[in-house]
Amino acid sequence: MFNRTIVTEFLLLGFSDIRELQILQFVVFLMIYLAGLMWNLLIITAIALNCHLHTPMYFFLVNLSILDLGFISITIPKSMSNSLMNTRVISYSGCVTQVFLFMFLGSVDLSILTVMAYDRYVAICQPLHYERVMNRRACVQMAASAWISGILYSALHTGNTFAISVCGGNRVDQFFCDIPHLLKLACSDSDLSETVAIVFSACLVLSCFVFIMVSYVQIFKTVLRIPSEQGWHKAFSTCLPHLIVVSLFIFTAMFAYLKPSSSSTSRLDLMLDVLYAVVPPILNPIIYSLRNKEIKVALRKLIEWRLFITNKMPIFLFCF
């Protein structure tokens, strides 16, 4: 017999009960959030304004930056608000929204990363067929399929998660609502359907990872046959950032979800959760801008144009 409870709100895990440390956490998260917004918006703007970057690879990179904006906007603002207001409460509807959007963006992110691997495979291994295979219509269809399937996937997980009966109180050992931590609150007889869904999800993630790795094995085999050093550099400059982003996304999630569960959450667990939920969306645009020459050129032109407009503005106002 289980002591089932009706939950109207959840208590999220705080980083500290000391007021000064709460303010410090607010400031740190604010800086991280603003940096993530700036970098991702710069990437989106630079690609949108540069007609030379209107190619399939950068089309999917824009999708990735939009997803990264969503990721940091789901988790960080609520955590900042709780630290500033000295509270840990999140409403039931707010928790449902966090779970749905986090799962939605995560599934779309993995789909887009998989499609980007396929794009690089066709571009390097089958260059003569690239324009036919990766035409505009095909790219839009693949992106739309990723977003639509993400909605269905997230709805499945969110529905299963919040259909469970709660017996473990309302304290979530995470700084945002996350399915594995919510399942810890479930009665032992009510979380079977979501456990099956998680196993199915793990198989999908593994399939995508294997597909990406096989694609890159073929890419590297083709690149090694390129006679010119310039060809090597161009191929690696477009492929390595994507491979780093994929590794960062998958391995941080594995560390967070596959670590041994415990009755209490340590500071190391909390840092691992921050690592997979906050750090990748911040680092992704930096990785692409540092390793990709075309992105660096586009960003430099955008910044120079912005500085030019700013410097000309006082003169314009003076003339009037």
C-alpha positions in Angstrom: 0.0 0.0 0.0 1.5 3.3 -1.0 0.9 6.7 0.5 -0.1 8.6 -2.7 -0.1 12.4 -2.6 -1.5 15.1 -4.8 1.2 17.5 -5.9 0.4 21.1 -6.9 4.0 22.4 -6.9 7.5 21.0 -6.7 10.6 22.1 -4.8 13.7 22.4 -6.9 17.2 21.8 -5.6 19.0 25.0 -4.6 22.7 25.6 -5.0 23.0 27.1 -1.5 21.0 28.3 1.5 23.5 31.1 2.1 22.2 34.4 0.8 25.5 35.7 -0.5 26.1 32.5 -2.5 22.6 32.7 -3.9 23.3 36.2 -5.2 26.7 34.9 -6.6 24.8 32.1 -8.4 22.4 34.6 -9.9 25.2 36.7 -11.2 27.1 33.7 -12.6 24.0 32.3 -14.3 23.1 35.8 -15.7 26.6 36.1 -17.3 26.3 32.6 -18.7 22.8 33.3 -20.0 23.7 36.6 -21.7 26.9 35.1 -23.2 24.8 32.2 -24.6 22.2 34.6 -26.0 24.9 36.8 -27.6 26.9 34.0 -29.2 23.9 32.2 -30.6 22.2 35.4 -31.9 25.5 36.4 -33.5 25.7 33.0 -35.3 22.1 33.3 -36.5 22.4 36.9 -37.7 25.8 36.4 -39.4 24.4 33.4 -41.4 21.1 35.2 -42.2 22.9 38.3 -43.5 25.6 36.5 -45.5 24.3 35.0 -48.8 27.4 32.9 -49.2 26.4 30.9 -46.0 22.9 30.1 -47.3 23.9 26.4 -47.7 22.5 23.2 -46.1 25.2 23.0 -43.5 24.6 26.6 -42.2 20.8 26.1 -42.5 21.1 23.3 -40.0 23.5 25.3 -37.9 20.9 28.1 -37.6 18.4 25.4 -36.4 21.0 24.3 -33.8 21.5 27.8 -32.5 17.8 28.3 -32.2 17.7 25.1 -30.1 20.5 26.3 -28.0 18.7 29.5 -27.3 15.7 27.4 -26.2 17.8 25.2 -23.9 19.3 28.0 -21.9 16.0 29.8 -21.8 14.2 26.8 -20.2 16.5 26.2 -17.3 18.6 29.2 -16.4 16.0 32.0 -16.0 13.9 30.0 -13.5 17.0 29.1 -11.5 18.1 32.7 -11.5 14.6 33.8 -10.4 14.6 31.3 -7.5 18.0 32.4 -6.3 17.1 36.0 -6.4 13.7 35.5 -4.7 15.2 33.0 -2.2 12.7 30.3 -3.1 12.8 26.8 -4.6 9.2 26.5 -5.7 8.1 25.7 -9.3 4.4 25.3 -10.1 3.0 22.0 -11.4 2.3 23.5 -14.8 5.7 25.2 -14.9 7.3 21.8 -14.2 5.3 20.1 -17.0 6.3 22.9 -19.3 10.0 22.5 -18.4 9.9 18.8 -19.0 8.1 19.0 -22.3 10.3 21.8 -23.7 13.6 20.2 -22.5 12.7 16.8 -24.0 11.4 18.4 -27.2 14.6 20.5 -27.7 16.8 17.6 -26.8 15.2 15.2 -29.3 15.3 17.8 -32.1 18.9 18.7 -31.2 19.9 15.0 -31.6 18.0 14.8 -34.9 19.6 17.9 -36.3 23.1 16.7 -35.3 22.4 13.4 -37.1 21.2 15.2 -40.2 24.3 17.4 -40.1 26.5 14.3 -40.1 24.6 13.0 -43.1 25.1 16.4 -44.8 28.9 16.3 -44.3 29.0 12.7 -45.5 27.2 13.5 -48.8 29.3 16.7 -49.2 32.7 14.9 -48.8 32.0 11.3 -49.9 29.5 12.0 -52.7 30.2 15.6 -53.8 28.8 15.0 -57.3 25.4 14.1 -55.9 25.4 16.8 -53.1 23.2 19.4 -54.8 20.7 16.8 -55.9 20.5 15.1 -52.5 20.7 18.1 -50.2 18.5 20.5 -52.2 16.5 23.2 -50.4 13.3 21.1 -50.4 15.0 18.1 -48.8 16.7 20.3 -46.2 13.4 21.9 -45.2 11.7 18.5 -45.0 14.4 17.0 -42.8 14.4 20.0 -40.5 10.5 20.0 -40.3 10.5 16.2 -39.6 13.0 16.7 -36.8 10.9 19.4 -35.2 7.5 17.6 -35.6 8.9 14.3 -34.4 10.4 16.1 -31.4 6.9 17.4 -30.4 5.5 13.8 -30.6 8.4 12.3 -28.7 8.2 15.0 -26.0 4.5 14.6 -25.6 4.9 10.9 -25.1 7.5 11.3 -22.4 5.8 14.2 -20.6 2.4 12.4 -20.6 3.9 9.2 -19.2 5.9 11.1 -16.6 3.1 13.1 -15.2 0.6 10.2 -15.3 2.5 8.5 -12.5 1.3 8.5 -8.9 3.6 10.4 -6.6 4.6 8.8 -3.3 7.9 10.4 -2.6 6.9 14.0 -1.8 7.5 17.0 -4.1 11.3 17.6 -3.7 13.1 17.3 -7.0 16.9 16.7 -6.6 17.7 18.9 -9.6 17.8 22.6 -10.3 15.1 22.1 -13.0 12.4 19.6 -13.6 14.0 16.5 -15.2 12.4 13.1 -15.9 14.9 10.8 -14.0 14.6 12.9 -10.9 10.8 13.1 -11.1 10.6 9.3 -11.4 12.3 9.0 -8.1 9.1 10.5 -6.6 6.9 7.9 -8.2 5.2 5.0 -6.5 7.1 1.8 -7.5 4.1 0.4 -9.3 3.4 3.4 -11.5 6.5 4.3 -13.5 6.8 1.2 -15.7 5.5 2.8 -18.9 8.0 5.7 -18.6 10.8 3.3 -17.8 10.0 1.4 -21.1 9.9 4.8 -22.9 13.3 5.7 -21.5 14.8 2.3 -22.7 13.3 3.0 -26.1 14.8 6.5 -26.1 18.2 5.1 -25.2 18.1 2.8 -28.2 17.2 5.7 -30.4 20.1 7.8 -29.1 22.4 4.9 -29.5 21.2 4.4 -33.1 21.8 8.1 -33.9 25.3 8.0 -32.3 26.2 4.9 -34.3 25.0 6.5 -37.5 27.0 9.6 -36.8 30.2 7.6 -36.0 29.8 5.5 -39.1 29.3 8.6 -41.2 32.5 10.1 -39.8 34.5 6.9 -40.3 33.6 7.1 -44.0 34.3 10.9 -44.1 37.8 10.4 -42.6 38.6 7.6 -44.9 37.7 9.8 -47.9 39.6 12.8 -46.5 42.8 10.8 -46.1 42.7 10.1 -49.8 42.6 13.8 -50.7 46.0 14.7 -52.1 46.1 18.4 -51.2 46.7 19.7 -47.7 44.2 22.5 -48.4 41.5 20.0 -49.1 42.3 18.3 -45.8 42.1 21.5 -43.9 38.8 22.5 -45.4 37.2 19.2 -44.8 38.4 19.0 -41.2 37.4 22.6 -40.5 33.8 21.9 -41.3 33.7 18.4 -39.7 35.6 18.8 -36.5 33.3 21.4 -34.9 30.3 19.2 -35.6 32.0 16.1 -34.2 33.0 18.1 -31.0 29.5 19.3 -30.5 28.0 15.8 -31.0 30.5 14.4 -28.4 29.8 17.2 -26.0 26.0 16.7 -26.3 26.0 12.9 -26.0 28.7 12.3 -23.4 27.5 15.0 -21.0 24.0 13.5 -21.2 25.5 10.1 -20.5 27.4 11.3 -17.5 24.2 12.9 -16.1 21.8 10.1 -16.8 23.9 7.0 -16.4 25.6 7.9 -13.1 24.7 5.7 -10.2 21.5 7.0 -8.4 21.7 7.9 -4.8 19.3 8.9 -2.1 20.9 12.4 -1.8 22.4 14.7 -4.4 26.0 15.7 -3.9 27.6 18.9 -5.2 29.4 16.8 -7.9 26.0 15.5 -9.1 24.7 19.1 -9.3 27.8 20.2 -11.3 27.3 17.3 -13.7 23.7 18.4 -14.2 24.8 22.0 -14.9 27.5 20.6 -17.3 25.0 18.8 -19.5 22.1 21.2 -19.3 23.8 24.6 -19.4 27.4 24.3 -20.8 26.7 22.7 -24.3 24.4 25.5 -25.5 27.0 28.0 -24.5 30.0 26.2 -26.0 28.4 25.2 -29.3 28.5 28.6 -31.0 32.0 29.2 -29.7 33.2 25.9 -31.1 31.8 26.6 -34.5 33.1 30.2 -34.6 36.6 29.2 -33.5 37.0 26.2 -35.8 35.1 27.4 -38.9 36.8 30.0 -41.1 33.7 31.0 -43.0 31.8 31.7 -39.7 34.8 33.7 -38.4 34.8 35.8 -41.5 31.0 36.3 -41.3 31.1 37.3 -37.7 34.0 39.7 -38.3 32.1 41.4 -41.1 29.0 41.6 -38.9 30.9 43.2 -36.0 32.7 45.6 -38.3 29.4 46.7 -39.9 27.9 47.2 -36.4 30.8 49.3 -35.3 30.6 51.3 -38.5 26.9 52.0 -38.0 27.6 53.0 -34.3 30.4 55.4 -35.3 28.4 57.0 -38.0 25.3 57.6 -35.9 26.6 60.6 -33.9 27.6 62.3 -37.2 24.2 61.6 -38.7 22.5 63.1 -35.6 24.8 66.2 -35.8 23.9 66.8 -39.4 20.2 67.1 -38.4 
